[in-house]
């Protein structure tokens, strides 16, 4: 009785291990493989325009 239950438990552990590896691949697969292919975006953005300083008069 003990060896059969032990074998079933080991099979369950093996299946759980395979599921964990699959889920880690889905979760981190894109970020681990595609980060080398990405290049920074070089777009010309609108230039910053600053108003002139206000005139301060003493009374």
Secondary structure, DSSP 8 states (H G I E B T S, - for coil): -HHHHHHHHHHHHHHHHHHHHHHHHHHHHHHHHSTTT----------------------
